[in-house]
């Protein structure tokens, strides 16, 4: 809590923010993490455009049947197991 010119402000410190963030769902934490990372190192317009082209290309390949989909949660589990050792 801080006081300035007779007004009292409640300031959330990093520990409180972290504690509250950890109460969010996994999806909500992922969105928050993405936003925080973007605020640290903004992505150039060229890089964004390149990722959009790549995404469009992958979606087209998936629709044509030349790219196979994988189960997201199962893949994340596999990666966590592989890299936690």
Backbone as a printed PyTorch tensor [residue, N CA C, xyz], in Angstrom:
tensor([[[  0.8580,  -1.1730,   0.0000],
         [  0.0000,   0.0000,   0.0000],
         [  0.9000,   1.2300,   0.0000]],

        [[  0.5920,   2.1950,  -0.8700],
         [  1.3810,   3.4190,  -0.9580],
         [  0.4560,   4.6160,  -0.8400]],

        [[  0.9970,   5.6910,  -0.3150],
         [  0.2070,   6.8990,  -0.1490],
         [  0.8440,   8.0160,  -0.9590]],

        [[  0.0070,   8.7630,  -1.6730],
         [  0.5000,   9.8580,  -2.4850],
         [ -0.5320,  10.9720,  -2.4280]],

        [[ -0.1350,  12.1160,  -1.9540],
         [ -1.0210,  13.2820,  -1.8580],
         [ -2.3410,  12.9540,  -1.1700]],

        [[ -2.2620,  12.1610,  -0.0880],
         [ -3.4670,  11.8570,   0.6620],
         [ -4.2810,  10.6880,   0.1150]],

        [[ -3.9090,  10.1550,  -1.0390],
         [ -4.6140,   9.0030,  -1.6180],
         [ -3.8310,   7.7390,  -1.2990]],

        [[ -4.5350,   6.6850,  -1.0070],
         [ -3.8900,   5.4060,  -0.7330],
         [ -4.0930,   4.4890,  -1.9200]],

        [[ -2.9980,   3.9040,  -2.3950],
         [ -3.0390,   2.9970,  -3.5350],
         [ -2.5820,   1.6190,  -3.0820]],

        [[ -3.2480,   0.6070,  -3.5490],
         [ -2.8180,  -0.7600,  -3.2930],
         [ -2.0210,  -1.2080,  -4.5070]],

        [[ -0.7850,  -1.5710,  -4.2870],
         [  0.0980,  -1.9610,  -5.3640],
         [  0.3520,  -3.4570,  -5.2630]],

        [[  0.1020,  -4.1660,  -6.3600],
         [  0.3660,  -5.6000,  -6.3790],
         [  1.8370,  -5.8090,  -6.6890]],

        [[  2.5290,  -6.5130,  -5.8110],
         [  3.9180,  -6.8040,  -6.1270],
         [  3.9920,  -8.0860,  -6.9510]],

        [[  5.1660,  -8.3990,  -7.4170],
         [  5.3460,  -9.5360,  -8.3180],
         [  4.8940, -10.8500,  -7.6880]],

        [[  5.1140, -11.0190,  -6.3890],
         [  4.7250, -12.2690,  -5.7260],
         [  3.2100, -12.4490,  -5.7370]],

        [[  2.4800, -11.3890,  -5.5290],
         [  1.0140, -11.4700,  -5.5440],
         [  0.5210, -11.7430,  -6.9600]],

        [[  1.1140, -11.0600,  -7.9230],
         [  0.7200, -11.2710,  -9.3220],
         [  0.9870, -12.7220,  -9.7180]],

        [[  2.1540, -13.2360,  -9.3400],
         [  2.4850, -14.6320,  -9.6610],
         [  1.4990, -15.5890,  -9.0050]],

        [[  1.1930, -15.3610,  -7.7490],
         [  0.2580, -16.2180,  -7.0240],
         [ -1.1090, -16.2360,  -7.7040]],

        [[ -1.5760, -15.0800,  -8.1230],
         [ -2.8740, -14.9950,  -8.8050],
         [ -2.8160, -15.6500, -10.1820]],

        [[ -1.7140, -15.4430, -10.8910],
         [ -1.5700, -16.0200, -12.2310],
         [ -1.5850, -17.5410, -12.1710]],

        [[ -0.9790, -18.1110, -11.1400],
         [ -0.9290, -19.5670, -11.0140],
         [ -2.2910, -20.1830, -10.7190]],

        [[ -3.2550, -19.3670, -10.3490],
         [ -4.6210, -19.8530, -10.1290],
         [ -5.3930, -19.9770, -11.4450]],

        [[ -4.8560, -19.4170, -12.5130],
         [ -5.5190, -19.4770, -13.8210],
         [ -5.4130, -20.8830, -14.3980]],

        [[ -6.2950, -21.1700, -15.3350],
         [ -6.2190, -22.4580, -16.0290],
         [ -4.9550, -22.4950, -16.8780]],

        [[ -4.5930, -23.6700, -17.3370],
         [ -3.3980, -23.8100, -18.1700],
         [ -3.5100, -22.9570, -19.4230]],

        [[ -4.6830, -22.9500, -20.0450],
         [ -4.8790, -22.1580, -21.2640],
         [ -4.7540, -20.6630, -20.9710]],

        [[ -5.3330, -20.2260, -19.8580],
         [ -5.2550, -18.8040, -19.5030],
         [ -3.8130, -18.4010, -19.1830]],

        [[ -3.0650, -19.2910, -18.5100],
         [ -1.6570, -18.9930, -18.2230],
         [ -0.8540, -18.9190, -19.5120]],

        [[ -1.1780, -19.7730, -20.4740],
         [ -0.4610, -19.7520, -21.7550],
         [ -0.6900, -18.4330, -22.4770]],

        [[ -1.9230, -17.9590, -22.4740],
         [ -2.2280, -16.6760, -23.1170],
         [ -1.4880, -15.5530, -22.3970]],

        [[ -1.5160, -15.5760, -21.0710],
         [ -0.8210, -14.5450, -20.2950],
         [  0.6780, -14.5800, -20.5660]],

        [[  1.2590, -15.7690, -20.5840],
         [  2.6910, -15.9020, -20.8570],
         [  3.0260, -15.3650, -22.2410]],

        [[  2.1790, -15.6750, -23.2040],
         [  2.4060, -15.1890, -24.5640],
         [  2.3880, -13.6610, -24.5970]],

        [[  1.4400, -13.0650, -23.9110],
         [  1.3480, -11.6000, -23.8840],
         [  2.5480, -10.9820, -23.1820]],

        [[  2.9730, -11.5990, -22.0800],
         [  4.1280, -11.0640, -21.3590],
         [  5.3950, -11.1740, -22.2000]],

        [[  5.5950, -12.3160, -22.8530],
         [  6.7640, -12.4750, -23.7140],
         [  6.7360, -11.4840, -24.8750]],

        [[  5.5680, -11.2700, -25.4430],
         [  5.4480, -10.3130, -26.5520],
         [  5.7990,  -8.9020, -26.0950]],

        [[  5.5080,  -8.6030, -24.8350],
         [  5.8240,  -7.2610, -24.3340],
         [  7.3280,  -7.0730, -24.1270]],

        [[  8.0680,  -8.1690, -23.9760],
         [  9.5150,  -8.0860, -23.7730],
         [ 10.2780,  -7.9650, -25.0830]],

        [[  9.8310,  -8.6900, -26.0720],
         [ 10.5080,  -8.6330, -27.3680],
         [  9.4640,  -8.6800, -28.4730]],

        [[  8.9780,  -7.5240, -28.8620],
         [  7.9500,  -7.4740, -29.8980],
         [  8.4170,  -8.1530, -31.1870]],

        [[  7.4900,  -8.8330, -31.8420],
         [  7.7810,  -9.5380, -33.0890],
         [  7.6100,  -8.5700, -34.2520]],

        [[  8.5680,  -8.5920, -35.1570],
         [  8.4920,  -7.7010, -36.3130],
         [  7.3410,  -8.1040, -37.2280]],

        [[  6.8910,  -7.1770, -38.0190],
         [  5.8290,  -7.4470, -38.9800],
         [  6.2140,  -8.5280, -39.9720]],

        [[  7.4920,  -8.5340, -40.3760],
         [  7.9720,  -9.5530, -41.3190],
         [  7.9000, -10.9470, -40.7180]],

        [[  8.2890, -11.0670, -39.4380],
         [  8.2500, -12.3700, -38.7880],
         [  6.8110, -12.8430, -38.6150]],

        [[  5.9280, -11.9340, -38.2260],
         [  4.5130, -12.2990, -38.1030],
         [  3.9700, -12.7880, -39.4380]],

        [[  4.2850, -12.0790, -40.4960],
         [  3.8110, -12.4640, -41.8310],
         [  4.3550, -13.8310, -42.2200]],

        [[  5.6100, -14.1030, -41.8760],
         [  6.2010, -15.4060, -42.1920],
         [  5.4950, -16.5200, -41.4390]],

        [[  5.1680, -16.2940, -40.1650],
         [  4.4670, -17.3140, -39.3880],
         [  3.0490, -17.5220, -39.9070]],

        [[  2.4110, -16.4660, -40.3600],
         [  1.0630, -16.6010, -40.9360],
         [  1.1230, -17.4410, -42.2040]],

        [[  2.1240, -17.1810, -43.0440],
         [  2.2860, -17.9960, -44.2660],
         [  2.5350, -19.4580, -43.9120]],

        [[  3.3860, -19.6880, -42.9310],
         [  3.6830, -21.0610, -42.5000],
         [  2.4270, -21.7450, -41.9610]],

        [[  1.6850, -21.0250, -41.1560],
         [  0.4430, -21.5700, -40.5980],
         [ -0.5540, -21.9020, -41.7060]],

        [[ -0.7160, -20.9970, -42.6430],
         [ -1.6170, -21.2360, -43.7740],
         [ -1.1730, -22.4540, -44.5800]],

        [[  0.1390, -22.5660, -44.7770],
         [  0.6940, -23.6880, -45.5370],
         [  0.4230, -25.0150, -44.8240]],

        [[  0.6120, -25.0350, -43.5170],
         [  0.3660, -26.2540, -42.7450],
         [ -1.1080, -26.6270, -42.7570]],

        [[ -1.9790, -25.6360, -42.6380],
         [ -3.4200, -25.9120, -42.6570],
         [ -3.8310, -26.4690, -44.0170]],

        [[ -3.2960, -25.9120, -45.0720],
         [ -3.5960, -26.4040, -46.4180],
         [ -3.1270, -27.8540, -46.5680]],

        [[ -1.9250, -28.1500, -46.0870],
         [ -1.3940, -29.5180, -46.1660],
         [ -2.2530, -30.4770, -45.3440]],

        [[ -2.7140, -30.0280, -44.1840],
         [ -3.5850, -30.8640, -43.3530],
         [ -4.8850, -31.1670, -44.0900]],

        [[ -5.4700, -30.1420, -44.6830],
         [ -6.7370, -30.3260, -45.4060],
         [ -6.5830, -31.2480, -46.6110]],

        [[ -5.4100, -31.2110, -47.2520],
         [ -5.1430, -32.0770, -48.4080],
         [ -4.7890, -33.5000, -47.9750]],

        [[ -4.5110, -33.6740, -46.6940],
         [ -4.1430, -34.9900, -46.2000],
         [ -2.6590, -35.2970, -46.2800]],

        [[ -1.8520, -34.2950, -46.5850],
         [ -0.4040, -34.5230, -46.6710],
         [  0.3110, -34.2140, -45.3550]],

        [[ -0.4320, -33.7260, -44.3800],
         [  0.1230, -33.4490, -43.0600],
         [ -0.8180, -34.0470, -42.0250]],

        [[ -0.2650, -34.8470, -41.1370],
         [ -1.0690, -35.5320, -40.1320],
         [ -1.1520, -34.6960, -38.8560]],

        [[ -2.3270, -34.6740, -38.2390],
         [ -2.5060, -33.9660, -36.9740],
         [ -2.0150, -34.8520, -35.8280]],

        [[ -1.5660, -34.2180, -34.7540],
         [ -1.1600, -34.9600, -33.5610],
         [ -1.9800, -34.4580, -32.3820]],

        [[ -2.1540, -35.3150, -31.3880],
         [ -2.8980, -34.9560, -30.1870],
         [ -2.0500, -34.0050, -29.3370]],

        [[ -2.5350, -32.7850, -29.1340],
         [ -1.7800, -31.7640, -28.4170],
         [ -1.3860, -32.1590, -27.0030]],

        [[ -2.3550, -32.5140, -26.1310],
         [ -1.9990, -32.8730, -24.7600],
         [ -1.0410, -34.0640, -24.6830]],

        [[ -1.2290, -35.0610, -25.5380],
         [ -0.3330, -36.2210, -25.5290],
         [  1.0760, -35.8130, -25.9500]],

        [[  1.1720, -34.9520, -26.9360],
         [  2.4810, -34.4810, -27.4000],
         [  3.1780, -33.6620, -26.3150]],

        [[  2.4230, -32.7970, -25.6360],
         [  3.0170, -32.0030, -24.5490],
         [  3.5150, -32.9080, -23.4210]],

        [[  2.7510, -33.9640, -23.0870],
         [  3.1990, -34.9090, -22.0650],
         [  4.5190, -35.5600, -22.4760]],

        [[  4.5760, -36.0000, -23.7210],
         [  5.7900, -36.6360, -24.2330],
         [  6.9820, -35.6890, -24.1440]],

        [[  6.7820, -34.4450, -24.5510],
         [  7.8680, -33.4590, -24.5040],
         [  8.3020, -33.1740, -23.0710]],

        [[  7.3210, -33.0490, -22.1620],
         [  7.6580, -32.7900, -20.7550],
         [  8.4660, -33.9460, -20.1790]],

        [[  8.0610, -35.1760, -20.5000],
         [  8.8020, -36.3370, -20.0130],
         [ 10.2150, -36.3580, -20.5920]],

        [[ 10.3380, -36.0760, -21.8680],
         [ 11.6390, -36.1200, -22.5360],
         [ 12.5930, -35.0780, -21.9750]],

        [[ 12.0970, -33.8730, -21.7200],
         [ 12.9870, -32.7820, -21.3150],
         [ 13.0780, -32.5660, -19.8050]],

        [[ 12.3520, -33.3570, -19.0260],
         [ 12.4350, -33.2010, -17.5690],
         [ 13.5460, -34.0620, -16.9900]],

        [[ 14.1410, -34.9000, -17.8220],
         [ 15.2040, -35.8090, -17.3310],
         [ 16.5490, -35.1390, -17.3640]]])
